Amino acid sequence: MSQDNLIDFDAERARRVHDIKEKRLNEMRDAFEQALPLNAAKKKSKRKPKKR
């Protein structure tokens, strides 16, 4: 039997769990961004006041 076909189930499971947690984290970030939009998204223009 060839050694090339061995699968490290522990590493595969760790990667899958990481992907699941990363997906959940991204969903939570999106939910918080919709509920509480960051003020950094809006840029205020710094204009000079008009001369009178």
N, C-alpha and C positions, 0 to 999 in steps of 0.2 A: 504494500500500500504506500502511496506517495505521501510525503509530508506537506506538499503544496496545497492539498485540499482541506487541511485542518482549519476549523473556524474557532476563533476565540469568542465563546459565547458571552463571557463576562464583559469583554470590550464592546461587543455588539449591543448588549443590554445597556451598558453605561451610555453609549452613544444615543440609543433610542430614547432613554429616559431624559438625557440632556435635551434632545430635540423636542420632546413633549413639554418639558419645563420652559424651554425657550419660546415655544409657540404660545403657551399660557401667559408668559411674561409680556410678549408682544401684544396679545389681546388686552391685557390689563393696561398697558401703556396707551393703547388706542382708546380704551374706555375712559381713562382719566383725561386724556387730551380732549375728548369730546365734552366731558363734564366740566372740566376746568381748563379752558384754553389758556395757553401761556401768553403773557403780555409781550414777549419777545417777538411774536409773529407779526405784530403791528409795528410798523416803523413810522415814527413821526418825522415829518420833514422839517428841517430847521431852515426857515425862511427869514430873511431880514424883514423887519417891520417896514411898512410903506412910509415914505416921506410925506409929510403933510404940508 
